[in-house]
Amino acid sequence: MKTKVTETATQVNGHAPEYTIREIIYTINLIENLNGKIRKNTNSQYFSVTYL
């Protein structure tokens, strides 16, 4: 029964929709982590420049 459900599920980019949603969430988390690191680095560089 489970194999029939996965076979008949609508394919999005060659994956089942559930897997695609997980991929999107994972990608969003990566982007948020990168944004946090970029903000952290730019703040520290900005403060080091102002102290010089």
CHARMM-style PDB file with segment names, atoms N, HN, CA, C and O in Angstrom:
ATOM      1  N   MET     1       0.831  -1.204   0.000  1.00  0.00      PROA
ATOM      2  CA  MET     1       0.000   0.000   0.000  1.00  0.00      PROA
ATOM      3  C   MET     1       0.864   1.252   0.000  1.00  0.00      PROA
ATOM      4  O   MET     1       0.588   2.191  -0.746  1.00  0.00      PROA
ATOM      5  N   LYS     2       1.907   1.280   0.826  1.00  0.00      PROA
ATOM      6  HN  LYS     2       2.132   0.517   1.432  1.00  0.00      PROA
ATOM      7  CA  LYS     2       2.760   2.461   0.886  1.00  0.00      PROA
ATOM      8  C   LYS     2       3.487   2.679  -0.436  1.00  0.00      PROA
ATOM      9  O   LYS     2       3.643   3.819  -0.874  1.00  0.00      PROA
ATOM     10  N   THR     3       3.935   1.593  -1.079  1.00  0.00      PROA
ATOM     11  HN  THR     3       3.808   0.667  -0.723  1.00  0.00      PROA
ATOM     12  CA  THR     3       4.645   1.757  -2.350  1.00  0.00      PROA
ATOM     13  C   THR     3       3.717   2.323  -3.413  1.00  0.00      PROA
ATOM     14  O   THR     3       4.146   3.130  -4.238  1.00  0.00      PROA
ATOM     15  N   LYS     4       2.442   1.912  -3.406  1.00  0.00      PROA
ATOM     16  HN  LYS     4       2.094   1.257  -2.736  1.00  0.00      PROA
ATOM     17  CA  LYS     4       1.484   2.457  -4.372  1.00  0.00      PROA
ATOM     18  C   LYS     4       1.290   3.952  -4.149  1.00  0.00      PROA
ATOM     19  O   LYS     4       1.195   4.716  -5.110  1.00  0.00      PROA
ATOM     20  N   VAL     5       1.231   4.371  -2.892  1.00  0.00      PROA
ATOM     21  HN  VAL     5       1.309   3.751  -2.112  1.00  0.00      PROA
ATOM     22  CA  VAL     5       1.027   5.790  -2.587  1.00  0.00      PROA
ATOM     23  C   VAL     5       2.207   6.600  -3.100  1.00  0.00      PROA
ATOM     24  O   VAL     5       2.011   7.650  -3.712  1.00  0.00      PROA
ATOM     25  N   THR     6       3.435   6.131  -2.862  1.00  0.00      PROA
ATOM     26  HN  THR     6       3.594   5.278  -2.364  1.00  0.00      PROA
ATOM     27  CA  THR     6       4.605   6.896  -3.298  1.00  0.00      PROA
ATOM     28  C   THR     6       4.715   6.898  -4.816  1.00  0.00      PROA
ATOM     29  O   THR     6       5.171   7.880  -5.403  1.00  0.00      PROA
ATOM     30  N   GLU     7       4.300   5.806  -5.459  1.00  0.00      PROA
ATOM     31  HN  GLU     7       3.929   5.009  -4.982  1.00  0.00      PROA
ATOM     32  CA  GLU     7       4.370   5.756  -6.918  1.00  0.00      PROA
ATOM     33  C   GLU     7       3.358   6.693  -7.557  1.00  0.00      PROA
ATOM     34  O   GLU     7       3.650   7.320  -8.576  1.00  0.00      PROA
ATOM     35  N   THR     8       2.170   6.795  -6.967  1.00  0.00      PROA
ATOM     36  HN  THR     8       1.934   6.286  -6.139  1.00  0.00      PROA
ATOM     37  CA  THR     8       1.124   7.623  -7.559  1.00  0.00      PROA
ATOM     38  C   THR     8       1.183   9.067  -7.069  1.00  0.00      PROA
ATOM     39  O   THR     8       0.431   9.910  -7.559  1.00  0.00      PROA
ATOM     40  N   ALA     9       2.069   9.371  -6.105  1.00  0.00      PROA
ATOM     41  HN  ALA     9       2.680   8.687  -5.707  1.00  0.00      PROA
ATOM     42  CA  ALA     9       2.181  10.745  -5.612  1.00  0.00      PROA
ATOM     43  C   ALA     9       2.698  11.642  -6.728  1.00  0.00      PROA
ATOM     44  O   ALA     9       3.500  11.216  -7.559  1.00  0.00      PROA
ATOM     45  N   THR    10       2.236  12.875  -6.740  1.00  0.00      PROA
ATOM     46  HN  THR    10       1.584  13.221  -6.065  1.00  0.00      PROA
ATOM     47  CA  THR    10       2.682  13.828  -7.749  1.00  0.00      PROA
ATOM     48  C   THR    10       4.168  14.074  -7.571  1.00  0.00      PROA
ATOM     49  O   THR    10       4.631  14.380  -6.472  1.00  0.00      PROA
ATOM     50  N   GLN    11       4.911  13.937  -8.657  1.00  0.00      PROA
ATOM     51  HN  GLN    11       4.535  13.689  -9.549  1.00  0.00      PROA
ATOM     52  CA  GLN    11       6.352  14.131  -8.594  1.00  0.00      PROA
ATOM     53  C   GLN    11       6.690  15.594  -8.835  1.00  0.00      PROA
ATOM     54  O   GLN    11       6.200  16.198  -9.789  1.00  0.00      PROA
ATOM     55  N   VAL    12       7.531  16.167  -7.971  1.00  0.00      PROA
ATOM     56  HN  VAL    12       7.929  15.676  -7.196  1.00  0.00      PROA
ATOM     57  CA  VAL    12       8.008  17.534  -8.132  1.00  0.00      PROA
ATOM     58  C   VAL    12       9.520  17.464  -8.228  1.00  0.00      PROA
ATOM     59  O   VAL    12      10.182  17.051  -7.275  1.00  0.00      PROA
ATOM     60  N   ASN    13      10.072  17.859  -9.357  1.00  0.00      PROA
ATOM     61  HN  ASN    13       9.534  18.195 -10.131  1.00  0.00      PROA
ATOM     62  CA  ASN    13      11.512  17.783  -9.600  1.00  0.00      PROA
ATOM     63  C   ASN    13      12.039  16.370  -9.368  1.00  0.00      PROA
ATOM     64  O   ASN    13      13.152  16.194  -8.872  1.00  0.00      PROA
ATOM     65  N   GLY    14      11.251  15.375  -9.721  1.00  0.00      PROA
ATOM     66  HN  GLY    14      10.347  15.518 -10.124  1.00  0.00      PROA
ATOM     67  CA  GLY    14      11.676  13.990  -9.588  1.00  0.00      PROA
ATOM     68  C   GLY    14      11.583  13.449  -8.175  1.00  0.00      PROA
ATOM     69  O   GLY    14      12.013  12.323  -7.926  1.00  0.00      PROA
ATOM     70  N   HSD    15      11.035  14.217  -7.239  1.00  0.00      PROA
ATOM     71  HN  HSD    15      10.686  15.132  -7.442  1.00  0.00      PROA
ATOM     72  CA  HSD    15      10.909  13.767  -5.859  1.00  0.00      PROA
ATOM     73  C   HSD    15       9.448  13.826  -5.441  1.00  0.00      PROA
ATOM     74  O   HSD    15       8.638  14.523  -6.051  1.00  0.00      PROA
ATOM     75  N   ALA    16       9.129  13.082  -4.391  1.00  0.00      PROA
ATOM     76  HN  ALA    16       9.787  12.515  -3.895  1.00  0.00      PROA
ATOM     77  CA  ALA    16       7.790  13.180  -3.812  1.00  0.00      PROA
ATOM     78  C   ALA    16       7.640  14.536  -3.130  1.00  0.00      PROA
ATOM     79  O   ALA    16       8.641  15.089  -2.673  1.00  0.00      PROA
ATOM     80  N   PRO    17       6.447  15.089  -3.043  1.00  0.00      PROA
ATOM     81  CA  PRO    17       6.245  16.426  -2.456  1.00  0.00      PROA
ATOM     82  C   PRO    17       6.790  16.548  -1.033  1.00  0.00      PROA
ATOM     83  O   PRO    17       7.322  17.595  -0.663  1.00  0.00      PROA
ATOM     84  N   GLU    18       6.661  15.473  -0.222  1.00  0.00      PROA
ATOM     85  HN  GLU    18       6.229  14.623  -0.523  1.00  0.00      PROA
ATOM     86  CA  GLU    18       7.147  15.542   1.161  1.00  0.00      PROA
ATOM     87  C   GLU    18       8.643  15.787   1.181  1.00  0.00      PROA
ATOM     88  O   GLU    18       9.136  16.567   1.995  1.00  0.00      PROA
ATOM     89  N   TYR    19       9.370  15.125   0.288  1.00  0.00      PROA
ATOM     90  HN  TYR    19       8.970  14.491  -0.374  1.00  0.00      PROA
ATOM     91  CA  TYR    19      10.820  15.287   0.241  1.00  0.00      PROA
ATOM     92  C   TYR    19      11.183  16.694  -0.218  1.00  0.00      PROA
ATOM     93  O   TYR    19      12.142  17.284   0.279  1.00  0.00      PROA
ATOM     94  N   THR    20      10.422  17.228  -1.158  1.00  0.00      PROA
ATOM     95  HN  THR    20       9.642  16.748  -1.562  1.00  0.00      PROA
ATOM     96  CA  THR    20      10.686  18.579  -1.656  1.00  0.00      PROA
ATOM     97  C   THR    20      10.478  19.604  -0.556  1.00  0.00      PROA
ATOM     98  O   THR    20      11.242  20.563  -0.456  1.00  0.00      PROA
ATOM     99  N   ILE    21       9.453  19.419   0.274  1.00  0.00      PROA
ATOM    100  HN  ILE    21       8.832  18.640   0.193  1.00  0.00      PROA
ATOM    101  CA  ILE    21       9.203  20.345   1.388  1.00  0.00      PROA
ATOM    102  C   ILE    21      10.381  20.306   2.358  1.00  0.00      PROA
ATOM    103  O   ILE    21      10.823  21.347   2.844  1.00  0.00      PROA
ATOM    104  N   ARG    22      10.891  19.099   2.640  1.00  0.00      PROA
ATOM    105  HN  ARG    22      10.533  18.253   2.245  1.00  0.00      PROA
ATOM    106  CA  ARG    22      12.063  18.990   3.522  1.00  0.00      PROA
ATOM    107  C   ARG    22      13.256  19.699   2.907  1.00  0.00      PROA
ATOM    108  O   ARG    22      14.005  20.373   3.614  1.00  0.00      PROA
ATOM    109  N   GLU    23      13.446  19.555   1.586  1.00  0.00      PROA
ATOM    110  HN  GLU    23      12.838  19.008   1.012  1.00  0.00      PROA
ATOM    111  CA  GLU    23      14.550  20.227   0.896  1.00  0.00      PROA
ATOM    112  C   GLU    23      14.427  21.739   1.031  1.00  0.00      PROA
ATOM    113  O   GLU    23      15.418  22.426   1.278  1.00  0.00      PROA
ATOM    114  N   ILE    24      13.213  22.256   0.870  1.00  0.00      PROA
ATOM    115  HN  ILE    24      12.408  21.698   0.670  1.00  0.00      PROA
ATOM    116  CA  ILE    24      12.986  23.707   0.962  1.00  0.00      PROA
ATOM    117  C   ILE    24      13.307  24.189   2.373  1.00  0.00      PROA
ATOM    118  O   ILE    24      13.974  25.210   2.543  1.00  0.00      PROA
ATOM    119  N   ILE    25      12.833  23.457   3.390  1.00  0.00      PROA
ATOM    120  HN  ILE    25      12.292  22.628   3.252  1.00  0.00      PROA
ATOM    121  CA  ILE    25      13.094  23.855   4.781  1.00  0.00      PROA
ATOM    122  C   ILE    25      14.592  23.823   5.054  1.00  0.00      PROA
ATOM    123  O   ILE    25      15.124  24.727   5.698  1.00  0.00      PROA
ATOM    124  N   TYR    26      15.280  22.783   4.566  1.00  0.00      PROA
ATOM    125  HN  TYR    26      14.847  22.049   4.043  1.00  0.00      PROA
ATOM    126  CA  TYR    26      16.725  22.672   4.765  1.00  0.00      PROA
ATOM    127  C   TYR    26      17.448  23.844   4.110  1.00  0.00      PROA
ATOM    128  O   TYR    26      18.371  24.415   4.691  1.00  0.00      PROA
ATOM    129  N   THR    27      17.023  24.202   2.893  1.00  0.00      PROA
ATOM    130  HN  THR    27      16.272  23.739   2.422  1.00  0.00      PROA
ATOM    131  CA  THR    27      17.650  25.316   2.178  1.00  0.00      PROA
ATOM    132  C   THR    27      17.408  26.631   2.905  1.00  0.00      PROA
ATOM    133  O   THR    27      18.318  27.454   3.012  1.00  0.00      PROA
ATOM    134  N   ILE    28      16.194  26.840   3.407  1.00  0.00      PROA
ATOM    135  HN  ILE    28      15.455  26.171   3.320  1.00  0.00      PROA
ATOM    136  CA  ILE    28      15.888  28.069   4.153  1.00  0.00      PROA
ATOM    137  C   ILE    28      16.773  28.156   5.393  1.00  0.00      PROA
ATOM    138  O   ILE    28      17.283  29.229   5.715  1.00  0.00      PROA
ATOM    139  N   ASN    29      16.961  27.031   6.092  1.00  0.00      PROA
ATOM    140  HN  ASN    29      16.547  26.159   5.829  1.00  0.00      PROA
ATOM    141  CA  ASN    29      17.821  27.027   7.279  1.00  0.00      PROA
ATOM    142  C   ASN    29      19.251  27.378   6.913  1.00  0.00      PROA
ATOM    143  O   ASN    29      19.907  28.126   7.638  1.00  0.00      PROA
ATOM    144  N   LEU    30      19.751  26.842   5.784  1.00  0.00      PROA
ATOM    145  HN  LEU    30      19.218  26.234   5.196  1.00  0.00      PROA
ATOM    146  CA  LEU    30      21.107  27.172   5.340  1.00  0.00      PROA
ATOM    147  C   LEU    30      21.236  28.663   5.072  1.00  0.00      PROA
ATOM    148  O   LEU    30      22.211  29.291   5.484  1.00  0.00      PROA
ATOM    149  N   ILE    31      20.249  29.231   4.378  1.00  0.00      PROA
ATOM    150  HN  ILE    31      19.457  28.721   4.043  1.00  0.00      PROA
ATOM    151  CA  ILE    31      20.292  30.663   4.037  1.00  0.00      PROA
ATOM    152  C   ILE    31      20.264  31.503   5.312  1.00  0.00      PROA
ATOM    153  O   ILE    31      21.005  32.481   5.423  1.00  0.00      PROA
ATOM    154  N   GLU    32      19.416  31.131   6.275  1.00  0.00      PROA
ATOM    155  HN  GLU    32      18.815  30.338   6.184  1.00  0.00      PROA
ATOM    156  CA  GLU    32      19.341  31.889   7.530  1.00  0.00      PROA
ATOM    157  C   GLU    32      20.663  31.819   8.285  1.00  0.00      PROA
ATOM    158  O   GLU    32      21.104  32.817   8.857  1.00  0.00      PROA
ATOM    159  N   ASN    33      21.303  30.639   8.292  1.00  0.00      PROA
ATOM    160  HN  ASN    33      20.945  29.829   7.828  1.00  0.00      PROA
ATOM    161  CA  ASN    33      22.603  30.504   8.955  1.00  0.00      PROA
ATOM    162  C   ASN    33      23.639  31.384   8.273  1.00  0.00      PROA
ATOM    163  O   ASN    33      24.429  32.049   8.943  1.00  0.00      PROA
ATOM    164  N   LEU    34      23.640  31.390   6.939  1.00  0.00      PROA
ATOM    165  HN  LEU    34      22.999  30.850   6.395  1.00  0.00      PROA
ATOM    166  CA  LEU    34      24.589  32.233   6.202  1.00  0.00      PROA
ATOM    167  C   LEU    34      24.336  33.703   6.498  1.00  0.00      PROA
ATOM    168  O   LEU    34      25.281  34.462   6.710  1.00  0.00      PROA
ATOM    169  N   ASN    35      23.080  34.112   6.514  1.00  0.00      PROA
ATOM    170  HN  ASN    35      22.312  33.495   6.341  1.00  0.00      PROA
ATOM    171  CA  ASN    35      22.744  35.509   6.808  1.00  0.00      PROA
ATOM    172  C   ASN    35      23.236  35.897   8.197  1.00  0.00      PROA
ATOM    173  O   ASN    35      23.771  36.990   8.381  1.00  0.00      PROA
ATOM    174  N   GLY    36      23.063  35.016   9.170  1.00  0.00      PROA
ATOM    175  HN  GLY    36      22.628  34.128   9.020  1.00  0.00      PROA
ATOM    176  CA  GLY    36      23.528  35.285  10.525  1.00  0.00      PROA
ATOM    177  C   GLY    36      25.035  35.442  10.575  1.00  0.00      PROA
ATOM    178  O   GLY    36      25.546  36.334  11.252  1.00  0.00      PROA
ATOM    179  N   LYS    37      25.764  34.570   9.851  1.00  0.00      PROA
ATOM    180  HN  LYS    37      25.349  33.846   9.301  1.00  0.00      PROA
ATOM    181  CA  LYS    37      27.225  34.655   9.837  1.00  0.00      PROA
ATOM    182  C   LYS    37      27.679  35.925   9.136  1.00  0.00      PROA
ATOM    183  O   LYS    37      28.626  36.575   9.579  1.00  0.00      PROA
ATOM    184  N   ILE    38      27.013  36.283   8.048  1.00  0.00      PROA
ATOM    185  HN  ILE    38      26.243  35.755   7.688  1.00  0.00      PROA
ATOM    186  CA  ILE    38      27.376  37.503   7.316  1.00  0.00      PROA
ATOM    187  C   ILE    38      27.149  38.719   8.204  1.00  0.00      PROA
ATOM    188  O   ILE    38      28.003  39.603   8.272  1.00  0.00      PROA
ATOM    189  N   ARG    39      26.008  38.772   8.885  1.00  0.00      PROA
ATOM    190  HN  ARG    39      25.315  38.054   8.830  1.00  0.00      PROA
ATOM    191  CA  ARG    39      25.722  39.900   9.782  1.00  0.00      PROA
ATOM    192  C   ARG    39      26.764  39.985  10.892  1.00  0.00      PROA
ATOM    193  O   ARG    39      27.247  41.066  11.228  1.00  0.00      PROA
ATOM    194  N   LYS    40      27.100  38.826  11.453  1.00  0.00      PROA
ATOM    195  HN  LYS    40      26.708  37.948  11.180  1.00  0.00      PROA
ATOM    196  CA  LYS    40      28.076  38.782  12.545  1.00  0.00      PROA
ATOM    197  C   LYS    40      29.433  39.296  12.060  1.00  0.00      PROA
ATOM    198  O   LYS    40      30.076  40.086  12.750  1.00  0.00      PROA
ATOM    199  N   ASN    41      29.871  38.852  10.879  1.00  0.00      PROA
ATOM    200  HN  ASN    41      29.348  38.209  10.318  1.00  0.00      PROA
ATOM    201  CA  ASN    41      31.172  39.261  10.343  1.00  0.00      PROA
ATOM    202  C   ASN    41      31.185  40.735   9.977  1.00  0.00      PROA
ATOM    203  O   ASN    41      32.158  41.431  10.267  1.00  0.00      PROA
ATOM    204  N   THR    42      30.125  41.223   9.345  1.00  0.00      PROA
ATOM    205  HN  THR    42      29.334  40.657   9.109  1.00  0.00      PROA
ATOM    206  CA  THR    42      30.103  42.630   8.941  1.00  0.00      PROA
ATOM    207  C   THR    42      30.077  43.528  10.171  1.00  0.00      PROA
ATOM    208  O   THR    42      30.697  44.592  10.164  1.00  0.00      PROA
ATOM    209  N   ASN    43      29.369  43.123  11.233  1.00  0.00      PROA
ATOM    210  HN  ASN    43      28.865  42.259  11.239  1.00  0.00      PROA
ATOM    211  CA  ASN    43      29.345  43.926  12.459  1.00  0.00      PROA
ATOM    212  C   ASN    43      30.730  43.985  13.085  1.00  0.00      PROA
ATOM    213  O   ASN    43      31.180  45.057  13.491  1.00  0.00      PROA
ATOM    214  N   SER    44      31.410  42.850  13.169  1.00  0.00      PROA
ATOM    215  HN  SER    44      31.045  41.979  12.840  1.00  0.00      PROA
ATOM    216  CA  SER    44      32.726  42.836  13.802  1.00  0.00      PROA
ATOM    217  C   SER    44      33.722  43.640  12.965  1.00  0.00      PROA
ATOM    218  O   SER    44      34.569  44.339  13.521  1.00  0.00      PROA
ATOM    219  N   GLN    45      33.632  43.550  11.642  1.00  0.00      PROA
ATOM    220  HN  GLN    45      32.945  42.982  11.190  1.00  0.00      PROA
ATOM    221  CA  GLN    45      34.531  44.327  10.786  1.00  0.00      PROA
ATOM    222  C   GLN    45      34.223  45.812  10.922  1.00  0.00      PROA
ATOM    223  O   GLN    45      35.134  46.640  10.946  1.00  0.00      PROA
ATOM    224  N   TYR    46      32.950  46.146  11.009  1.00  0.00      PROA
ATOM    225  HN  TYR    46      32.210  45.474  10.989  1.00  0.00      PROA
ATOM    226  CA  TYR    46      32.559  47.550  11.119  1.00  0.00      PROA
ATOM    227  C   TYR    46      33.114  48.145  12.412  1.00  0.00      PROA
ATOM    228  O   TYR    46      33.655  49.251  12.412  1.00  0.00      PROA
ATOM    229  N   PHE    47      32.977  47.398  13.523  1.00  0.00      PROA
ATOM    230  HN  PHE    47      32.538  46.500  13.523  1.00  0.00      PROA
ATOM    231  CA  PHE    47      33.463  47.910  14.806  1.00  0.00      PROA
ATOM    232  C   PHE    47      34.981  48.017  14.812  1.00  0.00      PROA
ATOM    233  O   PHE    47      35.530  48.965  15.374  1.00  0.00      PROA
ATOM    234  N   SER    48      35.675  47.050  14.190  1.00  0.00      PROA
ATOM    235  HN  SER    48      35.229  46.280  13.733  1.00  0.00      PROA
ATOM    236  CA  SER    48      37.137  47.113  14.165  1.00  0.00      PROA
ATOM    237  C   SER    48      37.590  48.308  13.333  1.00  0.00      PROA
ATOM    238  O   SER    48      38.612  48.920  13.643  1.00  0.00      PROA
ATOM    239  N   VAL    49      36.848  48.649  12.284  1.00  0.00      PROA
ATOM    240  HN  VAL    49      36.018  48.152  12.032  1.00  0.00      PROA
ATOM    241  CA  VAL    49      37.201  49.805  11.460  1.00  0.00      PROA
ATOM    242  C   VAL    49      36.978  51.088  12.246  1.00  0.00      PROA
ATOM    243  O   VAL    49      37.800  52.001  12.166  1.00  0.00      PROA
ATOM    244  N   THR    50      35.885  51.184  13.006  1.00  0.00      PROA
ATOM    245  HN  THR    50      35.217  50.442  13.071  1.00  0.00      PROA
ATOM    246  CA  THR    50      35.610  52.417  13.748  1.00  0.00      PROA
ATOM    247  C   THR    50      36.624  52.605  14.873  1.00  0.00      PROA
ATOM    248  O   THR    50      36.961  53.741  15.206  1.00  0.00      PROA
ATOM    249  N   TYR    51      37.117  51.521  15.463  1.00  0.00      PROA
ATOM    250  HN  TYR    51      36.843  50.598  15.191  1.00  0.00      PROA
ATOM    251  CA  TYR    51      38.108  51.657  16.534  1.00  0.00      PROA
ATOM    252  C   TYR    51      39.459  52.082  15.979  1.00  0.00      PROA
ATOM    253  O   TYR    51      40.241  52.719  16.685  1.00  0.00      PROA
ATOM    254  N   LEU    52      39.748  51.738  14.719  1.00  0.00      PROA
ATOM    255  HN  LEU    52      39.113  51.220  14.146  1.00  0.00      PROA
ATOM    256  CA  LEU    52      41.001  52.190  14.099  1.00  0.00      PROA
ATOM    257  C   LEU    52      40.852  53.655  13.770  1.00  0.00      PROA
ATOM    258  OT1 LEU    52      41.779  54.265  13.237  1.00  0.00      PROA
TER     259      LEU     52
END
